[in-house]
Structure formats: C-alpha cells, structure tokens
C-alpha cells in the first residue's frame, strides 16, 4: 500500500476532467512504514483520508501535518526505535516527505487535495 498526494487547481477554460497538478508525491508504506508512523504521530486519517475530516484544500491540512511533525520531534524515542529495529532511516524519510508536503501546501494554499 502506498500514498500518493496531489495538489491541483481547476483552471478556467479546461474541461472538468483536465486539471493542472502543481505538486505530487508518493510514499511506499513497505519502504518507509509511513502508515505506522502516521498513526503514532496522530496524522494517519488526515494524511490518507483528508476529505473525511472536511479537509479539501491545502491550507486546511497544514496545521494537522505540522502537529504530526512536532509530535515526532518532541517524542523521538518511540519513533526512532523503529529506525533502530529496521535500520532504514524511515522516520527521517517520513518527516522529510511531510515537511515537503507542508511547504507545497503553503505555496499552493487554495489548491485542492487528492489522495490515492
């Protein structure tokens, strides 16, 4: 299972099925165990299913994602145990992806979020 995130806007003059995608990334749970880290950081649901929480635009998810990054930073022992156990550097990779996602959301705050 993986997570793909897209930030996009519908532009005037385009058909509804044509969108301009401005940002996208994909995380593989197998490689980074992103789901486990996201659950432990309290951001799994908003990260994977933002629409279920009324989050449809980039600006609306920023605080949730930042809270997850802050939680990891303030509680490193539990998270970095996963790194020691698996030796993958998975927490650092997860945090890197989320920080990039936050930066993109700040750059495109009115863009819609789509996840797969």
N, C-alpha and C positions, 0 to 999 in steps of 0.2 A: 504494500500500500504506500502511496506517496501523496504529497500535497503539491498542487500547482495553484499559484495565485496570480490573478491578472487584475490590473487596474486599467480601466478603459473609460472612454467617453464616446457617446454617440454624437457624431458631428452632423450639422445641418447639411442637407443635400445628399446624405448617404441613405441607403435603404436601411431599415431597422436591423437587418442581419449583418450589416457592414459596420464594424466599429474600429476605432483607432486605439490599438493597445499601446499603452505607454510604458508598461512595466510588467514583467512576469518573472517568476522563479519557480523552481520545483525542488522539493526536498524528498529524499527517499527515506522512509522510516527504517527500512532494513539497514541502511548505512549509518544513519545518524540517530536512530531510535527517537525521532522527533516527537512522536506521539506520547511516549513515556515522559519525556522532558516537559512537553507542553502541559500534560496532565498535572505533573508535580508542581509546575510553575503557575497553575491555575488559569492557563490560557487556551487549553485544548478546544473547548467549544467555540470560542470567538475566533480562533485561528482557522479551524476546519469548517465551521458552520456559522459564519457571521450573520447571515440572514435570519437565522433562528432567534437571534438576540436583537433584532431590529437594526443591525449594522449593515448599511448598504453602501456607504460612502467612505472613502479613505480617511477622511478627517475624524470619523466616528470610531475607528478602531485604534487610533494612535495611543490613547491613554491606557487601553487594555493591554496592548503589546508592551508598552513601556513598563507597566506594572509587573509583567512577567519577567522582563529583563532585570528589573530592580530586585525582584524576589530572588532570582538566581544569584545576583551579586551579593545580596545580604544573607543568603543561606547557602554558601558554596559547598559546605561539607557533604551534604546529601547528594548534590548534583555531581560533584567531582568524584564521588565514589563510583559512579557509573563509568567515568573515564578510567579510573584505576582498574576496575573489573574488566573492562573490554579493551582498554588501551587504544581507543580510536580518536580521542580528542573531540568526542561528539558534542559535549556541552558547548565548547568554544565555537564549533561549526553552527550549532543551533542558534546561539546568541548572535553570531555574525549574520545569519540569514534574517533573523528578526530585526536586527538593527538596520539592515539594508531595506527591509520592508517598511520600517518606520520612516526612514529617510525618503523613500519613494512616496509614502502617504503624505508627508509634509510637502513634497514637491508638487503632488497632484491631489490636493485635499478634496476637490469636488468630483473626482473620478469614482466610478462605481467599482465595487469589489466583486470578483467572481472567483470561486474556488472549485477545484476538482480533486 
